[in-house]
Amino acid sequence: MWQPQYVTAQQRAGFCRYQYSAVDTNPLSIYVMQPLWNRIVKIVPLWIAPNLLTVSGFLIILINYFLLSFYDWDYTASGASPGIVPTWVWLFGACTTFCAYALDSIDGKHARRTQSSSPLGELFDHGLDSWTTSLFILSFFSVCSRDNGRTGISVYTMYISLSIVLLNFMFSHWEKYNTGVLFLPWGYDLSQVILITMYLLTAAVGVEVWHKPFLFGYYITDILVILLIGCSIFLSLPQTLYNIYIAYLKKTLKKDSLYEGLLPLVSPVLLFALLTIWVVLSPCDILAKQTRLFLWMVGVVFSNVICRVIICQMSDTRSEAFHWLLFPLALVVYAAVTELLGRNEELVLAIFTVLATAAHVHYGVCVGRQLSKHFNIYIFSLKKHIQE
């Protein structure tokens, strides 16, 4: 069956030369989590493919997200006391988050155990991470609840927080695009521990814990959002720029011009510019009316944009300037803000979200098949392809 060749011949050749390089300086990861993962990975049977661990972690986070969506579609379930979401859902959230965290941390270790490490496995891991990142944040908002005039966070704070987290993820891979080294962010391990703790705390004492001022009149959720934004702006981004500057001084940069180095940022910046215009100028206040649907769309489109950057980064090829999804998105935003859509703005958002999600899934499946054939391996099995 014909399928689009998303990975070019030049990129496939670049994947064959790829070598993984990462630096982890996070004390929480090095001294606490890594020893735990080293013990857990020994439990995994040697016949299980590493990619099976990766996709399992993604699927259980997806299930948790859909479960919370069922009980809390508009992010108001935790805004009342007592909350509407059953206790077992919060316990399930803590369990699935820990399991996904563990699976994401041991898949690479298991690949080395089974001598099955490959660029396809890393791309599979980071590609799903680019989507999972938004799912973690969107599930976190169910704990916080939407602003009800007294507690909770506004939908605009949700959008800003999600955008900052996703941009942080992008900066990590932009950094690798320029330096060839993935400097693992400190925030990942800490965010997973905090999210698991919040689920458990909500299950133990109820959503009431988030309705009481914690420090100087601020609620815990307010403090977490402030820390998220502050650490991203004043810690993560400066560290990324510093690492690129050091590579420049050592003359180890992968790109030989400022234009080539900045190219991967063009599509993500345009993406969030278009989304922000839609949020600010929407005649029907689309973010307030369809918060969950809009934020899901943000995460899906971002994931597709960044996956292409990751492919270029791993294959050491030139990043595209403009992602094709930006063009239909620009048309939708223009039609929305000029009121051409009228009362159909929410319907068009739903249609665009469904099509973007389908396109992203199709893209992932096709890329996986292409590289599976190229490396003569199966995605979810340790067996080799039989050569014709």
C-alpha positions as CSV (number, residue, x, y, z in Angstrom):
1,M,0.0,0.0,0.0
2,W,1.3,3.4,-0.9
3,Q,2.3,5.7,1.9
4,P,3.9,9.2,2.0
5,Q,7.7,9.1,2.3
6,Y,8.0,11.5,5.2
7,V,11.7,10.5,5.9
8,T,13.8,11.5,2.9
9,A,16.7,9.4,1.6
10,Q,19.2,12.0,3.0
11,Q,17.6,11.7,6.4
12,R,17.7,7.9,6.3
13,A,21.4,8.1,5.5
14,G,21.9,10.6,8.4
15,F,20.1,8.2,10.8
16,C,22.7,5.5,10.0
17,R,25.5,7.9,11.2
18,Y,23.6,9.0,14.3
19,Q,25.1,8.5,17.8
20,Y,23.2,9.2,21.0
21,S,24.8,11.7,23.3
22,A,23.1,13.0,26.5
23,V,24.1,14.7,29.8
24,D,22.2,14.3,33.0
25,T,23.2,16.6,35.9
26,N,20.0,16.5,37.9
27,P,20.7,15.3,41.5
28,L,17.2,13.9,41.9
29,S,17.7,11.8,38.8
30,I,21.3,10.7,39.5
31,Y,21.0,9.8,43.2
32,V,17.3,8.8,43.6
33,M,15.5,7.9,40.4
34,Q,18.3,6.2,38.4
35,P,19.1,3.6,41.1
36,L,15.3,2.9,41.3
37,W,15.1,2.4,37.5
38,N,18.2,0.2,37.5
39,R,16.4,-2.1,39.8
40,I,13.0,-2.0,38.0
41,V,14.5,-2.7,34.6
42,K,15.8,-6.0,35.8
43,I,12.2,-7.2,36.2
44,V,11.4,-6.7,32.5
45,P,11.6,-10.0,30.5
46,L,14.4,-9.9,27.9
47,W,12.0,-10.9,25.1
48,I,10.0,-7.6,25.4
49,A,10.9,-5.0,22.8
50,P,11.9,-1.6,24.3
51,N,9.5,0.3,22.0
52,L,6.7,-1.8,23.6
53,L,7.6,-0.2,27.0
54,T,7.6,3.2,25.4
55,V,4.2,3.0,23.8
56,S,2.7,1.3,26.9
57,G,3.7,4.4,28.9
58,F,2.1,6.7,26.4
59,L,-1.1,4.7,26.2
60,I,-1.7,4.6,30.0
61,I,-1.2,8.4,30.2
62,L,-3.7,8.7,27.3
63,I,-6.1,6.5,29.2
64,N,-5.7,8.6,32.3
65,Y,-6.3,11.8,30.3
66,F,-9.5,10.5,28.7
67,L,-10.7,9.3,32.1
68,L,-10.2,12.7,33.6
69,S,-11.9,14.2,30.5
70,F,-14.9,12.1,31.1
71,Y,-15.3,13.3,34.7
72,D,-14.0,16.8,34.2
73,W,-14.4,18.0,30.6
74,D,-14.5,21.7,31.4
75,Y,-12.0,21.7,34.3
76,T,-14.5,22.6,36.9
77,A,-14.9,19.3,38.8
78,S,-12.2,20.2,41.4
79,G,-13.5,23.7,41.8
80,A,-16.2,22.7,44.3
81,S,-15.9,21.1,47.7
82,P,-16.3,18.1,47.8
83,G,-15.0,17.4,44.3
84,I,-17.0,15.5,41.7
85,V,-14.1,13.3,40.5
86,P,-14.2,9.9,42.4
87,T,-11.2,9.2,44.7
88,W,-10.2,6.1,42.7
89,V,-9.6,8.3,39.6
90,W,-7.0,10.3,41.5
91,L,-5.4,7.1,42.7
92,F,-5.4,5.7,39.1
93,G,-3.8,9.0,38.0
94,A,-1.0,8.6,40.5
95,C,-0.4,5.0,39.5
96,T,-0.5,5.6,35.7
97,T,1.8,8.6,36.0
98,F,4.3,6.6,38.0
99,C,4.1,3.7,35.6
100,A,4.5,6.0,32.6
101,Y,7.4,7.8,34.3
102,A,9.1,4.4,35.0
103,L,8.5,3.0,31.5
104,D,9.9,6.2,29.9
105,S,13.0,6.0,32.1
106,I,13.8,2.3,31.6
107,D,13.1,1.8,27.9
108,G,16.6,3.0,27.0
109,K,18.1,0.9,29.7
110,H,16.2,-2.2,28.5
111,A,17.3,-1.5,24.9
112,R,20.9,-1.6,26.0
113,R,20.2,-4.8,28.0
114,T,18.8,-6.5,24.9
115,Q,21.4,-4.9,22.6
116,S,18.6,-3.5,20.5
117,S,19.3,0.2,20.7
118,S,18.6,2.1,17.5
119,P,17.8,5.6,16.3
120,L,14.3,4.4,15.7
121,G,13.9,3.6,19.4
122,E,15.1,7.1,20.4
123,L,12.9,8.8,17.8
124,F,10.0,6.7,19.0
125,D,10.7,7.7,22.6
126,H,11.2,11.5,22.0
127,G,8.4,11.7,19.5
128,L,5.9,10.2,22.0
129,D,7.4,12.4,24.7
130,S,6.5,15.5,22.6
131,W,2.9,14.5,22.8
132,T,2.9,13.1,26.4
133,T,4.3,16.4,27.7
134,S,1.0,18.2,26.9
135,L,-1.1,15.3,28.3
136,F,0.7,15.6,31.7
137,I,0.0,19.3,31.9
138,L,-3.7,19.0,30.7
139,S,-4.2,16.3,33.4
140,F,-2.6,18.6,36.0
141,F,-5.2,21.3,35.3
142,S,-7.9,18.9,36.5
143,V,-6.3,18.9,39.9
144,C,-6.0,22.7,39.9
145,S,-9.5,23.3,38.5
146,R,-10.6,26.3,36.5
147,D,-10.9,29.7,38.1
148,N,-14.2,30.0,39.9
149,G,-13.7,33.5,41.3
150,R,-12.1,32.3,44.5
151,T,-9.7,29.4,43.7
152,G,-8.4,27.7,40.6
153,I,-6.5,29.1,37.6
154,S,-7.8,30.9,34.6
155,V,-8.0,29.4,31.2
156,Y,-5.5,31.9,30.0
157,T,-3.0,30.9,32.6
158,M,-3.6,27.3,31.5
159,Y,-2.8,28.3,27.9
160,I,0.3,30.2,28.9
161,S,1.6,27.5,31.2
162,L,1.1,24.8,28.5
163,S,2.8,27.0,25.9
164,I,5.8,27.6,28.2
165,V,6.2,23.9,29.0
166,L,6.0,22.9,25.3
167,L,8.5,25.7,24.3
168,N,10.9,24.3,27.0
169,F,10.6,20.9,25.4
170,M,11.4,22.5,22.1
171,F,14.4,24.4,23.4
172,S,15.9,21.1,24.7
173,H,15.8,19.6,21.2
174,W,16.8,22.9,19.5
175,E,19.8,22.9,21.8
176,K,20.6,19.3,20.6
177,Y,20.1,20.4,17.0
178,N,22.9,22.9,17.5
179,T,25.2,21.1,19.9
180,G,24.6,17.4,19.2
181,V,24.1,16.8,22.9
182,L,20.8,16.4,24.7
183,F,21.1,18.1,28.1
184,L,18.4,16.5,30.1
185,P,16.2,19.1,31.8
186,W,16.0,19.1,35.6
187,G,12.3,19.9,35.5
188,Y,11.2,16.6,34.1
189,D,11.9,14.4,37.1
190,L,10.7,17.0,39.6
191,S,7.5,17.6,37.7
192,Q,6.7,13.9,37.7
193,V,7.2,13.5,41.4
194,I,5.1,16.7,42.1
195,L,2.3,15.4,39.9
196,I,2.2,12.0,41.5
197,T,2.2,13.6,44.9
198,M,-0.7,15.9,44.0
199,Y,-2.8,13.0,42.8
200,L,-2.1,11.1,46.0
201,L,-2.8,14.1,48.2
202,T,-6.1,14.8,46.4
203,A,-7.1,11.2,46.8
204,A,-6.2,11.2,50.5
205,V,-7.7,14.5,51.7
206,G,-9.9,15.7,48.8
207,V,-9.8,18.7,46.6
208,E,-10.3,20.9,49.7
209,V,-6.5,21.0,50.1
210,W,-6.3,23.2,46.9
211,H,-8.9,25.6,48.2
212,K,-7.0,26.9,51.2
213,P,-4.3,29.6,51.1
214,F,-0.9,28.1,51.6
215,L,1.7,30.9,51.8
216,F,1.2,34.7,51.9
217,G,-2.4,34.3,50.7
218,Y,-1.3,32.3,47.6
219,Y,-2.8,28.8,47.0
220,I,-0.5,25.8,46.3
221,T,-1.6,25.7,42.7
222,D,-0.7,29.4,42.2
223,I,2.7,28.8,43.6
224,L,3.3,25.8,41.3
225,V,2.3,27.8,38.3
226,I,4.6,30.7,39.3
227,L,7.5,28.3,39.9
228,L,6.8,26.7,36.5
229,I,6.9,29.9,34.6
230,G,9.8,31.3,36.7
231,C,12.0,28.3,36.3
232,S,11.3,28.1,32.6
233,I,12.2,31.8,31.9
234,F,15.0,32.3,34.4
235,L,16.6,28.8,34.5
236,S,15.9,26.5,31.6
237,L,16.1,29.0,28.7
238,P,19.3,30.7,30.1
239,Q,20.9,27.3,30.6
240,T,20.1,26.3,27.0
241,L,21.6,29.5,25.6
242,Y,24.7,29.0,27.8
243,N,25.2,25.5,26.5
244,I,25.0,26.7,22.9
245,Y,27.4,29.5,23.7
246,I,29.9,27.1,25.2
247,A,29.6,24.9,22.1
248,Y,30.3,28.0,20.0
249,L,33.4,28.9,22.0
250,K,34.7,25.3,21.6
251,K,33.8,25.4,17.9
252,T,31.7,22.2,18.2
253,L,28.4,23.7,16.9
254,K,26.7,21.5,14.4
255,K,25.5,24.5,12.3
256,D,27.8,26.9,10.7
257,S,25.5,30.0,10.5
258,L,23.1,31.8,12.8
259,Y,20.3,31.3,10.2
260,E,20.7,27.5,10.1
261,G,20.9,27.4,13.9
262,L,17.7,29.4,14.3
263,L,15.7,27.7,11.6
264,P,14.0,25.0,13.8
265,L,12.5,27.9,15.9
266,V,10.6,29.4,13.0
267,S,7.6,27.0,12.8
268,P,7.1,26.7,16.6
269,V,7.2,30.5,17.1
270,L,4.7,31.0,14.2
271,L,2.5,28.2,15.7
272,F,2.2,29.9,19.1
273,A,1.9,33.3,17.5
274,L,-1.2,32.1,15.5
275,L,-2.6,30.3,18.5
276,T,-2.2,33.4,20.7
277,I,-3.9,35.6,18.1
278,W,-6.8,33.2,18.0
279,V,-7.0,33.1,21.8
280,V,-6.9,36.9,22.2
281,L,-9.1,37.9,19.3
282,S,-11.6,35.1,19.1
283,P,-15.1,36.6,18.9
284,C,-16.7,33.8,20.9
285,D,-13.8,33.5,23.4
286,I,-12.9,30.0,22.0
287,L,-10.5,29.2,24.8
288,A,-13.1,29.7,27.5
289,K,-15.8,27.9,25.6
290,Q,-13.8,24.9,24.5
291,T,-10.8,24.8,26.8
292,R,-10.0,21.1,26.7
293,L,-10.5,20.8,23.0
294,F,-8.4,23.9,22.2
295,L,-5.5,22.8,24.5
296,W,-5.6,19.3,23.1
297,M,-5.2,20.8,19.6
298,V,-2.3,22.9,20.8
299,G,-0.5,19.8,22.1
300,V,-1.1,17.7,19.0
301,V,0.0,20.3,16.5
302,F,3.1,21.2,18.5
303,S,4.0,17.5,18.7
304,N,3.9,17.1,14.9
305,V,6.0,20.3,14.5
306,I,8.6,19.2,17.0
307,C,8.8,15.6,15.7
308,R,10.0,16.9,12.3
309,V,12.7,19.0,14.2
310,I,13.8,15.9,16.1
311,I,14.1,13.9,12.8
312,C,16.3,16.7,11.3
313,Q,18.3,16.9,14.5
314,M,19.0,13.2,14.7
315,S,19.7,12.8,11.0
316,D,21.9,16.0,10.9
317,T,19.8,17.5,8.1
318,R,18.4,21.0,7.6
319,S,15.2,21.8,9.4
320,E,12.2,22.9,7.4
321,A,11.3,26.6,7.8
322,F,7.5,26.3,7.6
323,H,5.5,23.3,8.8
324,W,2.5,22.6,6.4
325,L,0.0,22.5,9.3
326,L,0.6,26.2,9.8
327,F,-1.1,27.1,6.5
328,P,-4.6,25.6,7.3
329,L,-4.2,26.8,10.9
330,A,-3.6,30.4,9.6
331,L,-6.7,30.1,7.4
332,V,-8.8,29.0,10.4
333,V,-7.4,31.7,12.7
334,Y,-8.1,34.4,10.0
335,A,-11.6,33.2,9.4
336,A,-12.3,33.1,13.1
337,V,-10.9,36.5,14.1
338,T,-12.6,38.2,11.2
339,E,-15.9,36.6,12.2
340,L,-16.2,34.8,8.8
341,L,-16.9,31.6,10.8
342,G,-19.7,33.3,12.8
343,R,-21.3,30.8,15.1
344,N,-19.4,27.9,13.5
345,E,-16.1,28.7,15.2
346,E,-16.4,25.9,17.8
347,L,-17.4,23.5,15.1
348,V,-14.4,24.4,12.9
349,L,-12.1,24.0,15.9
350,A,-13.5,20.5,16.4
351,I,-13.0,19.6,12.8
352,F,-9.5,21.0,12.6
353,T,-8.6,19.2,15.9
354,V,-9.8,15.9,14.5
355,L,-8.0,16.3,11.2
356,A,-4.8,17.4,12.9
357,T,-4.9,14.5,15.3
358,A,-5.5,12.0,12.5
359,A,-2.7,13.6,10.4
360,H,-0.3,13.3,13.4
361,V,-1.1,9.7,14.0
362,H,-0.8,8.9,10.3
363,Y,2.6,10.7,10.3
364,G,3.9,8.7,13.3
365,V,2.8,5.4,11.8
366,C,4.3,6.1,8.4
367,V,7.6,7.3,9.9
368,G,7.8,4.2,12.1
369,R,7.2,1.9,9.1
370,Q,9.8,3.7,7.0
371,L,12.5,3.5,9.6
372,S,11.6,0.0,10.6
373,K,12.1,-1.1,7.0
374,H,15.3,1.0,6.7
375,F,16.9,-0.6,9.8
376,N,15.5,-4.0,9.0
377,I,13.8,-4.3,12.4
378,Y,10.3,-4.6,13.8
379,I,9.0,-1.8,15.9
380,F,7.4,-3.9,18.6
381,S,9.5,-7.1,18.3
382,L,13.2,-8.0,18.8
383,K,13.1,-10.1,15.7
384,K,14.7,-8.9,12.4
385,H,12.9,-8.6,9.1
386,I,13.4,-11.5,6.8
387,Q,15.4,-10.2,3.9
388,E,13.8,-10.7,0.5
